Amino acid sequence: MIVALFDSDGTLYTGQFGRGMMRYSTEHKRRYFAWRYYAGILPAYAAYKAKLGSWQNLQHALLANLSGMLQGLDESQAKAALTWLVTEYLLPTQRADVFKRLKDHQAQGHKVIIVSGMLTPSAEILKEQIGAEAALGTQTEFINGKYTGQSIQPLMSGATKASKVQELVQSRGWDVDWASSFAYGDSFTDQHMLSLVGHPVAVYPDAKLHALAQEKNWEVLGKPKD
């Protein structure tokens, strides 16, 4: 069995989950939650821009604060928000060349798996929209019929992506031919996931991933980010 692993933000499309949720919150009388998210990531963002903090630290802040924008919503309210986010905000910015790869994998019978830092409920919506086999995302706490606003550790980033993919494969009893499988990611933090397979693809990569791809002779799809 061959799998094709796909990161989402920056890989499948150019839109960003956090910005989309901020827009939705602002337009639906939840401006406080949008500004709280912004305030939560601002210190890490400022440190990164000043070259005093790493992209990994910024990404952790981005993911850790995402669940806060669902705080207080019930399942149907969250589904409405996340369906808008996926179908109206993110997918319209899809990268045509990357989606062609995804469709080619599906045509060949490969199992497409979304491996994303986005919240798990939205990853599931994305899975349904594109016909993927499975989806992994950052889990968000849901208690007594409401989202609490807390993300469940570990966040879906870095080495966690690789370990969660392996857990998924094992739980489903799949006999994966890793040497013949594929993975697509745009960030240096995707390196662990990319290293799982025999055909890693750096998609519109950041500078550090681009350098790693050149060092390891990985395929590069699209123009590297500035």
C-alpha positions as CSV (number, residue, x, y, z in Angstrom):
1,M,0.0,0.0,0.0
2,I,1.2,3.5,-0.9
3,V,0.2,6.6,1.1
4,A,0.5,10.3,0.1
5,L,0.8,12.6,3.1
6,F,-0.2,16.2,2.7
7,D,0.3,19.2,5.0
8,S,-2.5,21.8,4.5
9,D,-1.7,25.5,5.1
10,G,1.0,26.7,2.7
11,T,1.0,23.3,0.9
12,L,-2.5,22.6,-0.5
13,Y,-3.4,26.2,-0.5
14,T,-2.0,29.7,0.3
15,G,-4.7,30.6,2.8
16,Q,-4.0,30.5,6.6
17,F,-6.3,28.8,9.1
18,G,-5.7,31.4,11.9
19,R,-6.4,34.4,9.7
20,G,-9.5,32.8,8.3
21,M,-10.8,32.1,11.8
22,M,-10.0,35.7,12.9
23,R,-12.1,36.9,10.0
24,Y,-15.0,34.6,10.7
25,S,-15.0,35.6,14.4
26,T,-14.8,39.3,13.6
27,E,-17.8,39.0,11.2
28,H,-19.9,36.9,13.6
29,K,-19.9,39.1,16.8
30,R,-16.9,37.2,18.3
31,R,-14.4,39.9,17.8
32,Y,-13.0,39.4,21.3
33,F,-11.9,35.9,20.4
34,A,-10.2,37.1,17.3
35,W,-8.3,39.8,19.2
36,R,-7.4,37.4,22.0
37,Y,-5.9,35.0,19.4
38,Y,-3.9,37.9,17.9
39,A,-2.7,39.0,21.4
40,G,-1.7,35.4,22.2
41,I,0.6,35.0,19.2
42,L,2.0,38.5,19.1
43,P,5.0,38.0,21.5
44,A,6.2,34.9,19.5
45,Y,5.6,36.7,16.2
46,A,7.5,39.8,17.3
47,A,10.4,37.7,18.5
48,Y,10.5,35.8,15.2
49,K,10.5,39.0,13.2
50,A,13.3,40.4,15.3
51,K,15.2,37.2,14.8
52,L,15.1,36.5,18.5
53,G,12.8,33.5,18.3
54,S,12.5,30.5,16.0
55,W,9.8,29.6,13.5
56,Q,9.1,26.5,15.6
57,N,8.2,28.7,18.6
58,L,6.0,30.9,16.5
59,Q,4.2,27.9,15.0
60,H,3.7,26.5,18.5
61,A,2.0,29.8,19.5
62,L,-0.1,29.8,16.4
63,L,-1.4,26.2,17.0
64,A,-1.8,26.5,20.7
65,N,-4.1,29.5,20.5
66,L,-6.3,28.3,17.6
67,S,-8.8,26.4,19.9
68,G,-9.5,29.7,21.7
69,M,-11.6,30.9,18.7
70,L,-14.0,28.0,19.2
71,Q,-14.5,28.7,22.9
72,G,-18.2,28.5,23.9
73,L,-19.4,27.1,20.5
74,D,-21.5,23.9,20.3
75,E,-20.8,21.3,17.7
76,S,-23.2,22.7,15.1
77,Q,-22.0,26.3,15.6
78,A,-18.4,25.1,15.2
79,K,-19.2,23.0,12.2
80,A,-20.8,26.1,10.5
81,A,-17.7,28.2,11.2
82,L,-15.2,25.6,10.1
83,T,-17.2,24.6,7.0
84,W,-17.1,28.3,5.9
85,L,-13.4,28.4,6.7
86,V,-12.5,25.4,4.6
87,T,-14.9,25.8,1.7
88,E,-15.1,29.6,1.4
89,Y,-11.7,30.8,2.7
90,L,-9.1,28.1,2.3
91,L,-9.9,26.0,-0.7
92,P,-10.4,29.0,-3.1
93,T,-6.7,29.6,-2.6
94,Q,-5.7,26.1,-3.5
95,R,-2.4,25.5,-5.4
96,A,-3.4,24.0,-8.7
97,D,-0.2,22.1,-9.2
98,V,-0.3,20.5,-5.7
99,F,-4.0,19.5,-6.1
100,K,-3.1,17.9,-9.4
101,R,-0.6,15.7,-7.6
102,L,-3.2,14.9,-5.0
103,K,-5.7,13.8,-7.7
104,D,-3.1,11.8,-9.5
105,H,-2.4,9.9,-6.3
106,Q,-6.0,9.2,-5.8
107,A,-6.3,8.0,-9.4
108,Q,-3.5,5.6,-8.8
109,G,-5.2,4.2,-5.7
110,H,-2.8,5.7,-3.2
111,K,-4.3,6.6,0.2
112,V,-4.3,10.4,0.7
113,I,-3.9,11.5,4.4
114,I,-4.2,15.1,5.5
115,V,-1.6,15.8,8.2
116,S,-2.2,19.3,9.4
117,G,-1.8,21.7,12.3
118,M,-5.3,22.9,11.8
119,L,-8.0,21.8,14.3
120,T,-9.2,18.2,13.9
121,P,-12.8,19.1,13.1
122,S,-11.7,21.3,10.2
123,A,-9.2,18.7,9.0
124,E,-12.2,16.3,8.9
125,I,-14.2,18.8,6.8
126,L,-11.2,19.2,4.5
127,K,-10.9,15.4,4.2
128,E,-14.5,15.1,3.1
129,Q,-14.2,18.0,0.6
130,I,-11.2,16.5,-1.2
131,G,-12.0,12.8,-0.8
132,A,-9.0,12.0,1.4
133,E,-8.7,8.7,3.2
134,A,-7.9,10.1,6.7
135,A,-7.1,13.4,8.4
136,L,-5.0,14.3,11.4
137,G,-5.1,17.7,13.1
138,T,-4.6,19.4,16.4
139,Q,-7.2,18.2,18.8
140,T,-9.4,20.7,20.6
141,E,-11.2,20.1,24.0
142,F,-14.9,19.5,23.9
143,I,-16.7,19.1,27.2
144,N,-20.5,19.1,28.1
145,G,-21.5,20.0,24.5
146,K,-19.2,23.0,24.1
147,Y,-15.6,23.7,23.0
148,T,-13.6,24.9,25.9
149,G,-11.0,26.9,23.9
150,Q,-8.2,24.6,25.0
151,S,-6.0,22.6,22.6
152,I,-5.0,19.1,23.6
153,Q,-1.3,18.3,23.6
154,P,0.7,17.3,21.7
155,L,0.1,19.9,19.0
156,M,0.2,18.6,15.4
157,S,3.6,19.9,14.4
158,G,7.1,18.7,14.0
159,A,7.9,15.2,15.0
160,T,4.4,14.7,16.3
161,K,3.2,14.6,12.6
162,A,5.4,11.7,11.9
163,S,4.5,9.8,15.1
164,K,0.7,10.3,14.6
165,V,0.9,9.1,11.0
166,Q,2.6,5.9,12.2
167,E,0.0,5.5,14.9
168,L,-2.8,5.9,12.4
169,V,-1.3,3.4,10.0
170,Q,-0.9,0.9,12.8
171,S,-4.4,1.4,14.2
172,R,-5.9,0.7,10.7
173,G,-3.7,-2.3,10.1
174,W,-2.3,-0.9,6.9
175,D,0.8,-2.5,5.4
176,V,2.4,0.7,4.0
177,D,5.3,0.6,1.5
178,W,7.1,3.6,3.0
179,A,9.9,3.6,0.4
180,S,7.3,4.0,-2.4
181,S,5.1,6.5,-0.6
182,F,5.0,10.3,-0.8
183,A,4.8,13.3,1.5
184,Y,4.2,17.0,0.7
185,G,5.1,19.9,3.1
186,D,6.1,23.6,2.9
187,S,7.8,24.1,6.3
188,F,11.0,23.0,7.9
189,T,8.9,21.7,10.7
190,D,7.5,19.2,8.2
191,Q,10.9,17.5,7.9
192,H,10.0,14.6,10.2
193,M,6.9,13.7,8.1
194,L,8.8,14.1,4.9
195,S,11.5,11.8,6.1
196,L,9.0,9.0,6.6
197,V,8.7,8.3,2.9
198,G,10.9,7.5,-0.1
199,H,9.4,10.4,-2.1
200,P,9.4,13.6,0.0
201,V,8.4,16.8,-1.8
202,A,9.1,20.3,-0.5
203,V,6.2,22.4,-1.7
204,Y,6.9,26.1,-2.1
205,P,9.3,25.6,0.8
206,D,10.6,28.1,3.4
207,A,14.3,28.8,3.3
208,K,15.3,26.2,5.8
209,L,13.3,23.4,4.2
210,H,14.6,24.4,0.7
211,A,18.1,24.1,2.0
212,L,17.4,20.7,3.5
213,A,15.7,19.5,0.3
214,Q,18.8,20.5,-1.7
215,E,21.1,18.8,0.8
216,K,19.0,15.6,0.7
217,N,18.2,15.8,-3.0
218,W,14.4,15.9,-2.3
219,E,12.0,17.1,-5.0
220,V,11.0,20.8,-4.8
221,L,7.7,21.8,-6.2
222,G,7.0,25.5,-6.7
223,K,9.1,28.6,-6.1
224,P,10.7,28.7,-2.6
225,K,9.4,31.3,-0.3
226,D,11.5,34.5,0.2
